[in-house]
Amino acid sequence: MAKQIPAYLVASSFMAEGHGSLDPYGNAIHPLMEKYGGELLVGGDPKQFMDMYEGEWKEGARFTLFRFPSMDALQSFWNSEDYQKVKHLRTDVIPPNFTFGVEGFDMEAWEKEHSNA
């Protein structure tokens, strides 16, 4: 069996003053995250948990980071009919700035590939 490399769903959204509640989205997404092996690692107002070293974080922007067991699991979650049905519960309340998926780094494979160099 091939080693699974974790994948990450990274998102930023802008929270306008007086925005609606994200509770319906949170309630709907929790069982979907479990189904696809997703786990919330970081979420909310970056001022509460992030040290900014370079660049500038825009006022009102939020940051969310999820981990999935693999890129296949992340893509299955994102493209699932179930998620597509509830996605608007998030985007109607807080428009996304960006959302992307990225596969983690496999140090073991890299070391094998470069050990003979």
NORWO-V769399 format. One record per backbone hydrogen bond with DSSP energy under -1.0 kcal/mol. CO is the residue of the C=O (numbers start at 0). NH is the residue of the N-H. Records with the same first field share a line. If there is no record, write none. Layout:
CO: NH / NH
This chain:
5: 103
6: 67
7: 101
8: 65
9: 99
10: 63
11: 96 / 97
12: 61
15: 18
21: 25
22: 26
23: 27
24: 28
25: 29
28: 32
29: 33
30: 34
31: 35
32: 37
38: 66
41: 64
43: 62
44: 47
45: 48 / 49
57: 60
59: 14
61: 12
62: 43
63: 10
64: 40 / 41
65: 8
66: 38
67: 6
69: 73
70: 74
71: 75
72: 76
73: 77
74: 78
76: 79
79: 83
80: 84
82: 86
85: 88
86: 89 / 90
87: 91
89: 93
94: 13
97: 11
99: 9
101: 7
105: 109
106: 110
107: 111
108: 112
109: 113
110: 114
